[in-house]
Amino acid sequence: MKFSLDKHLDVDLQYIFGSKWNVNAEDLQNYEAVISNAAKRVQRIRKTGKGPGGKAVLFSRLPYILDENVLMAAEERLRLERLDGIGKEQDVLISIGIGGSYLGNQAIFDIFYGPYWNMRSRRERNGYPQVFFAGQNADPAALMDLVRQLRRERDRCGRKLRVLLLIISKSGTTVEPMAAFHVLRRELSDFCELSFITVTDRNTGKLHELAEREGWEQFAVPEGIGGRFSVFSQVGLVWGKLVGLDIRAFLDGARFVEEHCRGKISDNPALMLAAVKFIAMKEYGVAAEVIMPYGAGLRALGWWYAQLLGESLGKKFDNHGNIIYNGRIPVACVGTTDMHSLTQEHQQGKKNKIVQFISVRNLPDKADFFCDDGRAGGMVDLGMLLNAAARSNQEALAQEERMSCAVEIEKLTEFHIGMLMYFFFLATAYEGAMADINTYDQPGVEDYKKNMFALLGKPGTEARRAELDARMGQAA
C-alpha cells in the first residue's frame, strides 16, 4: 500500500501492511471503530482547540500562524519580519534551549546550513551570523569550550564580537538553558557586545520578568503548543528569521499536509500510518520504533522525532485514569552510518520493532565515484548509492519478516521539510487518540524536574529532598 501527496511526500506501507506476518485487512476491520473515533477526536481538536480535559491544544493552527491572530498577534508578526535584518547585524547567534526549544531548530540547521556553516565567510553566509546552540545539556566542559571558541574568534577579528543570545524557555525555569544563559552572559560580557531576545510565556515567569526589566525583545510561546510541537511557532520562526530560513515556505508545507490529511483512512496517509503502527504495537508485540533517515544532515531530525514519539505516546495512564503503559521505545539512527552497526540487531534481534525509513528522492548534490564491480564505465552517483542502501535495508528486513515503513520527500526545501515534520505531528496525534491518552502533556518529565530541584536545594522542596536522601541511604 502506497500513498502520495502530489509526489511531494510519499508513504510506502507495503512492509508493515498486507502480508501474513504484519498488519492486515482483518486487523484494520477489527480496529475500525477505534480508528474512526480517533479521526473524530482529532477533528474535534481542530474545531474546538481543546484536547483531553478541556485543555488548549492548538497545533492544528500552526500552519496558519502568520495569517491569523490565534497564536501570534499582528504586532508580533510585524516584529518577526524585522528579525531578518537584526540577524545580519550579528556576528554570532547563540540559541539557548533544550527539548522542543532546541531539537527542531537543530534539525533545521543541520538540514539547510550544515556542519561547515560557521567556517564560511560572511559573504558566503549572505550576511547571516555564525550559529551555535547551548543549554541543551548541563555540561560545563561543552559550554566553556564555546566561550573559548568565541574568545578565539574575537582575537581573530580584532574587535568585540556582536553576539545575540536567543533564550527559548516557556517557563523560564528549566535548569539547563537558564544556567547556560547566566554563564554565557557573565563569561562573554567582557569581550562581546551582547544583545538578547527571549521566546517565553506571554505574561508570566522569571524569564518574562527579566526581559521586561531589561527591555529585551520578547516573543511568546503560544498557549496550547507543547514544546515538541513548537517548531512551527515562535520557537522555530524567530530562530529561522534570524538565520534567513524561508519560514513562509516552511509553514506552507505544514499547511499542505494539514489540508490533505483530514479524510478517511483510505485517502489519509497520516491516519493510516498511525493505525498500522498502533495495531502493530497492540497485536504484534512491537515495543520499539527505529527512525532511520538516510543522509548525514537528517541525523538531528531523528532526535527530534524521538522526542515527539516518546513524550507524546509514552504514557502510564489513559484519559480515564487506567494504567496502560502505552508507547514504543524511540531509537534514532541514520543511514547509511548505522547500517554498519545497529542494523545487525534490527535484522536478527528480537522481532519487537518497527523501522521507519526517511529518504529524499532528489538530493541537492551529486558526487560520482569509481566502482570496480564490472559495470560499464564503473561510475556510480553517491546519491544513488544512498537511496539504494535504504531500499536494500528495507528489503532485507522484509526477508526476515521484520516490519518497516518508508516516508520519502521529493527534495530538500523548506516546504518539503515543513511537510515532513507536520506529517509526523498528525500521525502522532491520530495514534494518541487511538490509545485514548493525553498526547500533549509530559507528566513523567515533570517528575524528574521536581527531584532535580530538590537535589539542588530549591526552597520549598525540603521534604522531597529528605525522601530522596532516605532512599539513597537505604540503597547504600
N, C-alpha and C positions, 0 to 999 in steps of 0.2 A: 504494500500500500504506500503510495506516494502522494504528497500534496505540493502544490506550487503556488506561491503568491506572486503572480505575474513574472515568474522567473527571477524575481529579486531574492526570494528566500524559498528554498525547497526543503521539505521534510520527508525523509525516507524511513518508513517503519517496517520494511519487509523482514527485518531480522528481529523484530520484537512482537510482530503480529502476523498470524495466519498459518503457522505451522503447528505440528503436533506437540512440539517441545516449548512453545511460547504462547502468549495470549492469543485466543482465537475468537471466532464469531460467537460461539456459545457463551464465552465469558462476557463479551460485550452485552449480549442479550440478558444474562443474569444480573448484570450491573446497570441495566438500562435506567431504572428508577433513580439510582444513586447519581448517575451521570447527569440525567435530566434535572434533578433537583440542584445539583452543583451549578449547572449552567444558569438556572433561575436565580440562585443566590448571588452569583457574580453580577448578573444583570441587575439585580436589586441594588447592589452596591453602586453600580454605575448610575442608577437613577436617583438614589437617596443620599449617597455619600456616607452611608452608615454601615458598619460591619458588625461583628459579634458584640453583644452587649450594648449596642447602640452607639459605639464609639466611632468617631470620624475616620473613614477610610477613603482617601481621595486620589489614589494612584491613577485611576482612570481619567482624571482631569489633567494629568501631567502633560500629555501631548498638546494640550491647548493653553498651556501656561502663559504664552506670550500674546494670547488673543482674547483672554477674559480675565476678570478680576477675582476669580475664585481663590487662586493660590499665590498670585502676585498682583499687587496694586499697580495702577497705571504709573504712579510716581516712581515706584521701584523699577518698573520696566525701563523708564527713561534713564535712570541712573545705571542700569545694567548696560545699556547701549554705549554709554560713555567709557566703560571699562576697557575697551579695546585700546583707546589712547593712553589710559593710565598704565596698562601693561607695558606699552612701548616706552614709557618713561623710566622703567625699572631696569637695573642690571640683573637682578635676581628676584625670582618669586619662590618663596618657601610656603608650600601648602601644608598646614598642620591639622591632622585629623587621624581618626582611627575608625575601623569598621566601615560602615556605609559612608562616613565622611572622608574616607580615603580610597577604598578599593575601586570604586567606579572611576574616579579621576586617574588613578594609577593605570587602570586598564586602558583608558582612552589615551593617556600619554604614551604608553608602550606601543599602541597600535599606530598612532599618527605622528609621533615625534621620535620615539626610539631611544636606545641607549647612548647614541652619539650626539644627541641634540645639544648638549652643553659644550661640546667640542667645536661646534660650528661657529663661524664668525657672526657678528651682529647682523651683517648684511645677509648672510645665508639663513639666518633665523627671521628674516623680514622685519627686523627691529624688535622682535619679541625677546623677553628675558630668558636667562637660564632658569631651569626649573628643578627644584629639589622637593622632596617630601620628608616630613618629620612628624613625630608624635604618634606614629603607628606602632611603636614598640617602646617599652620602658627600658631602653638600652643606653646607658650613659656613654659607652665607647662609640657607638654609631653617631650619637648626637654631637659629641665633642669632635669627632672626625669631620663632621660637616662644618663646624666652626673653624677648624684648622684649614679646611679647603677654601673657605671664603676669605680667610686671612691671606692665604697664598694668592688668591685672585686679586685681592686689594693690592698686595705687593707688586703683582704683575702689571696692573693698570696704573699704579702710582697715585691713586686718589681714593677717597672714601667710596664704598660701593653703595648704590641706591638699592635697598633691599625692602621688598614688600612682604610682610608676614600676613598670610591669609589664614585666619584661625577659624576652623569649622567645628562646631560642637553645639548641638541643640541645647543641651542642659547647661553647658559651660562648667560642668563639674567633673567630666570624665578625666580621670587622673593623667593618663598618658599624654594626650595632647596639651592639657593645661600645664603640666610640668615642662614639656618641651617648649611651650611658648615662653614661660617665665625664664627658663635657662637661656634661650636664644635672645630674648630681649636684653638680658643682663650682659651676655658674653659678646654680642655683636655691637652694642651701643657705642663702644669707643672707637670703632673703625668703620662703621656703616651709618648711612643716613636711613633710618628706619621709618617706614610707614605701615599702617595697619588697616586691614579690612576684616570684619567679622561676619560670619554666617551662623546665626544662633537663634534662639527662641525670640519671637517678635516682641514680647513685652516683659519677660521675667528672666531671672537667672543672673549669676555673677558675671558672666562674660558680657551680657547685655548691659548690666550696670557699669562695668568697667568701660565699655565702648561709649556709653552715654557720658560718663565723667570725662573721658579723654577726648571726646569729639571725633571719634573714628567713624568711617563709613560703615554702615551696617546693612546687611541683608538678612531676611528672615528665613528660617526653616519652617515651611508651612505646617499648619495643623493637619493631621490626618495623613502625613507622609513619614513612614518609618525610614530609618537610616538606609536599609538595604534597598529601598525603593527610590532613593533620593537623587540618583544621578541625573534625572531629568528635571530636578528642581533647582533652586538657587545654589544648592550644594555643588552641583556639576556645572551649572550655567555660568556662575560667577567665575569659577576657575577657568572654564572654557573661553569666556570672553577675554580674559587676561592673557591667554596664550594664542589667540587667533583661531579657535575652533569655530566652524560654521554651525552654531547652535541651532539655527533655524532648520537646516537640513537634518540635523540630529533629531530634532523634535518631529519633523515631517516623517521620518522613518517610523518613529513610535506611533504617530497618528495613523499611518498606513496600516500597521498591524492592528491597532485598536479597532479600526473601522472594517477590517476584513476578517476578524476573528470573533464575530458575535453570533454566528448562526449555529445550526445544529451540527452534531458531530460529523456528519458526512461531508461538510464543507468548512469545518473549523479545525485547522491543524493543531492549534493550541489546546483545545478541548480534547482532541483525540490523543495527543501525546500525553496529556495529564491522565487520561483514562487508562491507557495501556500501562503506564508506569504504576499507577495506583493498583491495578489488578495484578500486575507482576509482583508487587510487594505483598498483597494480601493472599494471593493464591499460589505463588511460585517460589516463595522463600527469598525473595530479593531483599537484601538488607543494606546494600551499598550502591552508590551511583558514582561512576567514574566520569568526570567531564574531561574530554580529551580534544582540545582544539589543535589543529595542525598549523604550525607556524610559530616561530620564537616570539613574535610580537603579540601573540594571543595568550601567552602564559598567564598574565595577571587577570585576563578575562575568566580563566578557570578559578582563580582565587575569589573573584567577585561572585561567580555563580555558586561556589561552595558556601559562601555566607548566605546567599539568597535561599538555597536549598536547606541548609542546616537550621538557620534561625526561623524560617517560615514553617517548615513541616516537622521539625523535631520537637514534639510536644508531649508532655506527660498526660495531660487531661484533654478530653473533648469539650465541646461547648456546654455540656450538661454536668461537668464535674467528674465524669467517669475516667478512671485510669486506663489509658490505652497504649502508652509508649509508642507514639506514631513517629515515622520518619525513616530516612535512609542515611547512612554514613556518606558524606560527600568526600570524594577524593579528587583532587585537582592534578591532572597530568598534562603533558604537552607532547605532541608528535612532531618529529619522529624521535625526539630525545628518549622518551620513556618506553618506546618500543624495544629498547636495548636494556631495559631494567624491569619495570613494573608489568609489562605485557606478559611476561612469563607467568606471573600469578593470575592475571586476568584469563589467560588461555587454559591453564591447567590447575589452578587453585579451586577453591570451593565455588560451586555454582550458585552464588548468592549475590550477584551484582549485575547491574546494567552498565554498559559503556555507551556514553553519548558522545559521538564524534561531531566536531565542528570544522568545517573547511571553507575555503574561499575558491570559487571556480576560476576566476581570472585574477591572478596575482599581479601586483603593480610592477614587478621587476622580473627580468629574465636573466638567467646565467647558465650557459651551456658548459658541460664538461665531457671529456672523452671517456666513454665506457667501452672497454675492450671485451665485449661479450659476443662478438661475431656479427653484430648488426651492421648494415651498410652505413658507412660514414662514422659510426661509433659515437655520435654526439647525442647527448640527452640533456633536456632542459631540467634544471633543478625543481622548477615548479611542477613539472610533470612527475618527477620522482616523488615530491611531497604528496601530491594527490593520489598517486598510485600506492604509496605506503598506507594512506588512510583506508583505501579500498581493500588492500591486501589484509590489513589488520581486521577489518570488518568481516571479510570472507573467512579468514582463519578462525575467528570466534564462532562463526556460524557452523563451521565444520565440526566444532566441539559442542554444538547446540548451546552456545552462550548468547544471551540477549544483547542486542545493541540497537541504537537508532542513530540517524545521521541528519544533521542540520547543515545546509550549505547556503552561503550567501553569494550573490553574483560577484561582488568585488568589495574592496576595502574603501568605503567612503563613509562620511558622517551619516548619511541617510541609511546605509545598509547596517552599520553598527547600531544605530538607533533602533532599527527594525529588530535586530537580533536580541538586544538586551530587553526590549519591551516584550518581545515574544516570550521570553523566559518569565517575565513578570506575570503575564496572563496564564501561562501553563501552570505556574506555581499557585496562582490564585484559584484556578479551577480545581487543582488537586487538593488544596487545603479545604475547599468546600466539600469535596467528596469525602474527606476524612472527618468532616464536621468538627474542625478545630479552628482556633483563632490563628489565622495565618499571619497576623500583623503585629503580634506582641512578641516579647522575648523574656519571659519571667526568669528563665534559667540564668541568663546573662546578669540580670539584676541581682540574683542571689550571690554570685561571686563578688560583685561590686561591694555589697554590704559587708562581706567578710574582709575584703581588702581594706575598706575604710576603717574597720575595727582594728585590724593588724597595724595600720598606720597611726592609730591613736586619735582618730577623729572624735571630737567631743560628742557625747550622746551615745556612743557605741560601747561603753564600758562593759555592759552586761554580755554583749556578744563576744567581746574580746576575752572575758573571763571564761566563757563557754568554750571558745576555741583553744585557749591555753589549757583548759582541763582535758580536752580531747587529746591534745598533743602530748600531755603528760601521761595519759593512760596508754597511748600508743608506744611511748618510750619504755 
